[in-house]
């Protein structure tokens, strides 16, 4: 059996040792590291043979034909170096501390619950918050409506996966469904991602903005 993991969210914040994790394949993406969109990497365990999906040329050691995007690859390399520096100089740790403060404040709001592991008890991405939202009667709110309501206040968040954005379908997160949540609860999911570019004053206003967005969406619900 071959084991593949998607490490695009973890790579900017923690060192990854494929051998120690027992992985065969590992995916990375430049834009999650602060690099350019449109370029990524697949790390392959030595000795593992893959069948190319795109043939016709000898690029990428025969694994993927086509001219490599040199500028994007150079940007990817610079982003990897910057992420390594952030791990060394404590930037990633400061992001996690900011995340913990923000998580504490938003969980104090009525109708806000955390999905996934409690970072105080189990490992969790250091920059990531995943929430489920409901009104004061316990009815799940619409995550996409909350995204729009927060955007109107200058706060950018996500509902569902970025991969499904722009598809025209307001489908619940398949990950939340797989975790056992019903469709309405899964559709109330909200995702917040923090980065080194955010300042404390910006994060301090997020709980109030979320409270107002929830009140607005609750009032608009049938």
Secondary structure, DSSP 8 states (H G I E B T S, - for coil): ---EEE-TTTTTTS---HHHHT-SEEEEEGGGGTS-TT-EEEEE-TT-----SB-SS-GGGGTB-S---HHHHHHHHHHHHHHHHHHHHTHHHHHHHHHHHHHHHHHTSTTEEE-S--TTTS---TTEEEEEEB-TTS-B--HHHHHHHHHTTT---BSS-GGGTTSS-----HHHHHTT--HHHHTTEEEEE--TT--HHHHHTHHHHHHHHHHHHHHH--
